[in-house]
Amino acid sequence: MEIKLESYEIEDALKEYIKNKYDIDVEIFNDYGQTLWLETNERIWVYEKHKNGKVKTHPEHGHKIVDYDKSTWKRKFESIGDMSSITFEVDSINKEDRKWLKENYLLIAEW
């Protein structure tokens, strides 16, 4: 199932979370131009190269070979403004699955 939250729903959810966790009421978008920021990390891939500069490919599968030691991360910021939304996929859990998860996670935690 796909769930889509608009910016005002994200704001309400954050207010409720802060109220429940920290027991304080907050106002998030009280000034014009004030936005939420989403911080993400993007992987910048670097590929292994031959001496002549050509990118190495896997001999059997044909994909580029990644040089993990030289690959880096880039921090990116995106604003969540009035016209933004967040969409994500969820799977519902029925009662039998929930019971199984509780029993097995409890056993794993005790192990």
Backbone as CSV, one residue per row, in Angstrom:
resi,resn,N_x,N_y,N_z,CA_x,CA_y,CA_z,C_x,C_y,C_z
1,MET,0.842,-1.165,0.000,0.000,0.000,0.000,0.893,1.237,0.000
2,GLU,0.532,2.220,-0.798,1.291,3.463,-0.880,0.652,4.513,0.022
3,ILE,1.489,5.162,0.824,1.020,6.237,1.699,1.720,7.520,1.286
4,LYS,0.940,8.580,1.133,1.484,9.876,0.738,1.096,10.897,1.791
5,LEU,2.095,11.563,2.364,1.866,12.610,3.358,2.227,13.959,2.761
6,GLU,1.294,14.881,2.819,1.553,16.254,2.378,2.282,17.002,3.484
7,SER,2.820,18.173,3.169,3.645,18.911,4.122,2.893,19.249,5.413
8,TYR,1.611,19.596,5.323,0.861,19.929,6.538,0.646,18.681,7.407
9,GLU,0.549,17.489,6.777,0.413,16.250,7.550,1.736,15.881,8.216
10,ILE,2.842,16.162,7.540,4.162,15.936,8.132,4.336,16.841,9.335
11,GLU,3.924,18.100,9.195,4.016,19.055,10.307,3.190,18.576,11.495
12,ASP,1.949,18.133,11.247,1.097,17.635,12.334,1.707,16.414,13.001
13,ALA,2.267,15.499,12.203,2.875,14.291,12.759,4.095,14.637,13.615
14,LEU,4.900,15.610,13.168,6.061,16.026,13.955,5.645,16.688,15.264
15,LYS,4.632,17.524,15.200,4.139,18.164,16.426,3.656,17.127,17.427
16,GLU,2.903,16.148,16.932,2.388,15.107,17.812,3.522,14.263,18.394
17,TYR,4.524,13.932,17.583,5.673,13.164,18.052,6.418,13.925,19.154
18,ILE,6.676,15.218,18.910,7.391,16.032,19.902,6.576,16.160,21.183
19,LYS,5.258,16.310,21.041,4.379,16.404,22.206,4.437,15.115,23.031
20,ASN,4.368,13.961,22.352,4.385,12.680,23.062,5.747,12.361,23.662
21,LYS,6.816,12.639,22.931,8.152,12.254,23.386,8.725,13.239,24.411
22,TYR,8.558,14.555,24.173,9.203,15.564,25.015,8.223,16.351,25.875
23,ASP,6.936,16.115,25.686,5.879,16.776,26.438,5.946,18.300,26.322
24,ILE,6.180,18.781,25.096,6.144,20.221,24.835,5.362,20.472,23.545
25,ASP,4.694,21.615,23.497,3.994,22.034,22.287,4.916,22.950,21.494
26,VAL,4.976,22.738,20.187,5.834,23.552,19.332,5.035,24.043,18.132
27,GLU,5.524,25.123,17.527,4.977,25.647,16.284,6.110,25.573,15.265
28,ILE,5.876,24.894,14.157,6.954,24.659,13.200,6.981,25.711,12.097
29,PHE,5.848,25.973,11.447,5.799,26.902,10.323,5.122,28.211,10.731
30,ASN,5.613,28.884,11.757,4.941,30.108,12.187,5.428,31.350,11.427
31,ASP,6.597,31.296,10.797,7.107,32.412,10.005,7.100,32.048,8.527
32,TYR,6.823,33.047,7.680,6.841,32.828,6.242,8.263,32.482,5.802
33,GLY,8.385,31.478,4.976,9.691,31.085,4.470,10.389,30.048,5.317
34,GLN,9.814,29.717,6.444,10.415,28.709,7.312,10.042,27.324,6.781
35,THR,11.022,26.464,6.586,10.759,25.146,6.019,11.478,24.069,6.819
36,LEU,11.069,22.843,6.593,11.776,21.688,7.124,12.835,21.279,6.111
37,TRP,13.902,20.676,6.585,14.962,20.231,5.695,15.160,18.740,5.841
38,LEU,15.263,18.069,4.709,15.548,16.646,4.664,17.019,16.493,4.305
39,GLU,17.764,15.824,5.170,19.188,15.616,4.942,19.399,14.177,4.480
40,THR,20.053,14.015,3.333,20.317,12.684,2.800,21.790,12.556,2.456
41,ASN,22.251,11.334,2.388,23.613,11.040,1.965,23.553,10.257,0.671
42,GLU,24.254,10.744,-0.344,24.270,10.102,-1.657,25.664,9.528,-1.900
43,ARG,25.704,8.295,-2.342,26.990,7.637,-2.615,27.521,8.102,-3.966
44,ILE,28.768,8.553,-3.995,29.452,8.942,-5.222,30.399,7.789,-5.572
45,TRP,30.010,7.025,-6.587,30.769,5.834,-6.956,31.985,6.196,-7.800
46,VAL,33.112,5.555,-7.486,34.323,5.665,-8.285,34.622,4.258,-8.788
47,TYR,34.937,4.143,-10.065,35.157,2.839,-10.673,36.641,2.600,-10.910
48,GLU,37.042,1.340,-10.781,38.427,0.966,-11.048,38.739,1.193,-12.520
49,LYS,40.001,1.591,-12.792,40.399,1.876,-14.168,41.678,1.129,-14.510
50,HIS,41.821,0.825,-15.796,43.067,0.266,-16.315,44.095,1.397,-16.401
51,LYS,45.350,1.043,-16.674,46.408,2.051,-16.796,46.126,3.052,-17.911
52,ASN,45.403,2.622,-18.944,45.097,3.525,-20.061,43.893,4.426,-19.774
53,GLY,43.266,4.291,-18.584,42.157,5.150,-18.190,40.773,4.569,-18.451
54,LYS,40.724,3.443,-19.151,39.430,2.815,-19.449,38.890,2.131,-18.193
55,VAL,37.593,2.251,-17.963,36.960,1.669,-16.775,36.959,0.146,-16.883
56,LYS,37.343,-0.511,-15.772,37.357,-1.976,-15.739,35.926,-2.505,-15.644
57,THR,35.683,-3.602,-16.351,34.381,-4.263,-16.264,34.576,-5.689,-15.787
58,HIS,33.552,-6.217,-15.144,33.583,-7.591,-14.655,33.643,-8.526,-15.862
59,PRO,34.596,-9.472,-15.881,34.757,-10.313,-17.065,33.556,-11.209,-17.368
60,GLU,32.857,-11.632,-16.335,31.738,-12.550,-16.549,30.407,-11.834,-16.727
61,HIS,30.170,-10.784,-15.917,28.860,-10.135,-15.904,28.816,-8.818,-16.674
62,GLY,29.966,-8.199,-16.913,30.019,-7.005,-17.747,29.728,-5.681,-17.049
63,HIS,29.480,-5.684,-15.724,29.219,-4.416,-15.033,30.532,-3.755,-14.616
64,LYS,30.479,-2.468,-14.377,31.660,-1.721,-13.949,32.071,-2.187,-12.548
65,ILE,33.381,-2.242,-12.314,33.903,-2.672,-11.013,34.108,-1.440,-10.144
66,VAL,33.463,-1.429,-8.991,33.499,-0.280,-8.082,34.773,-0.325,-7.239
67,ASP,35.422,0.832,-7.098,36.550,0.987,-6.184,35.987,1.552,-4.881
68,TYR,35.684,0.675,-3.936,35.022,1.079,-2.701,35.888,1.984,-1.834
69,ASP,37.212,1.841,-1.910,38.101,2.680,-1.098,38.084,4.138,-1.557
70,LYS,37.883,4.376,-2.848,37.890,5.743,-3.377,36.491,6.348,-3.473
71,SER,35.454,5.528,-3.357,34.084,6.042,-3.415,33.795,6.838,-2.150
72,THR,33.022,7.904,-2.297,32.756,8.798,-1.172,31.250,9.009,-1.009
73,TRP,30.902,9.766,0.010,29.511,10.144,0.274,29.384,11.648,0.128
74,LYS,28.240,12.088,-0.393,27.955,13.523,-0.519,26.676,13.806,0.247
75,ARG,26.728,14.768,1.141,25.555,15.150,1.929,24.722,16.140,1.123
76,LYS,23.418,15.847,1.030,22.507,16.705,0.270,21.368,17.155,1.178
77,PHE,20.841,18.338,0.897,19.736,18.890,1.658,18.599,19.253,0.709
78,GLU,17.392,18.876,1.068,16.198,19.216,0.299,15.192,19.862,1.244
79,SER,14.582,20.937,0.801,13.583,21.582,1.645,12.234,20.885,1.474
80,ILE,11.507,20.805,2.571,10.140,20.278,2.548,9.241,21.481,2.781
81,GLY,8.750,22.035,1.677,7.948,23.253,1.746,6.459,22.974,1.677
82,ASP,5.693,24.020,1.375,4.235,23.927,1.350,3.714,22.950,0.310
83,MET,4.389,22.800,-0.794,3.900,21.952,-1.875,4.612,20.603,-1.930
84,SER,5.314,20.222,-0.867,6.060,18.975,-0.843,5.226,17.844,-0.262
85,SER,5.666,16.620,-0.558,5.029,15.443,0.033,6.068,14.341,0.158
86,ILE,5.771,13.371,1.002,6.604,12.187,1.166,5.728,10.984,0.859
87,THR,6.230,10.107,0.005,5.494,8.912,-0.377,6.332,7.691,-0.024
88,PHE,5.694,6.679,0.574,6.401,5.442,0.894,5.444,4.267,0.838
89,GLU,6.023,3.091,0.684,5.263,1.850,0.585,5.272,1.144,1.934
90,VAL,4.141,0.580,2.318,4.040,-0.207,3.550,3.290,-1.491,3.251
91,ASP,3.558,-2.495,4.055,2.820,-3.750,4.005,2.044,-3.877,5.297
92,SER,0.770,-4.202,5.190,-0.030,-4.372,6.395,0.317,-5.713,7.040
93,ILE,0.185,-5.766,8.358,0.461,-6.980,9.114,-0.842,-7.452,9.724
94,ASN,-1.232,-8.685,9.404,-2.458,-9.211,9.998,-2.172,-9.728,11.406
95,LYS,-3.210,-10.152,12.126,-3.062,-10.548,13.531,-2.129,-11.739,13.711
96,GLU,-2.196,-12.727,12.795,-1.335,-13.902,12.913,0.130,-13.528,12.722
97,ASP,0.399,-12.666,11.738,1.776,-12.225,11.511,2.299,-11.428,12.689
98,ARG,1.468,-10.556,13.249,1.865,-9.753,14.390,2.213,-10.653,15.575
99,LYS,1.394,-11.676,15.812,1.645,-12.612,16.913,2.965,-13.347,16.675
100,TRP,3.192,-13.811,15.434,4.423,-14.515,15.105,5.637,-13.611,15.302
101,LEU,5.525,-12.363,14.861,6.637,-11.422,15.020,6.947,-11.183,16.493
102,LYS,5.911,-10.980,17.302,6.134,-10.751,18.735,6.818,-11.947,19.377
103,GLU,6.347,-13.166,19.071,6.933,-14.364,19.660,8.375,-14.547,19.226
104,ASN,8.659,-14.389,17.937,10.006,-14.628,17.437,10.986,-13.543,17.830
105,TYR,10.553,-12.283,17.830,11.457,-11.227,18.262,11.744,-11.325,19.740
106,LEU,10.792,-11.765,20.507,11.007,-11.968,21.939,12.040,-13.083,22.130
107,LEU,11.901,-14.173,21.374,12.864,-15.279,21.475,14.248,-14.838,21.047
108,ILE,14.337,-14.046,19.986,15.644,-13.559,19.528,16.267,-12.642,20.575
109,ALA,15.461,-11.764,21.184,15.973,-10.845,22.191,16.489,-11.604,23.414
110,GLU,15.824,-12.706,23.777,16.258,-13.483,24.947,17.463,-14.326,24.637
111,TRP,17.654,-14.676,23.368,18.755,-15.537,22.985,20.050,-14.808,23.154
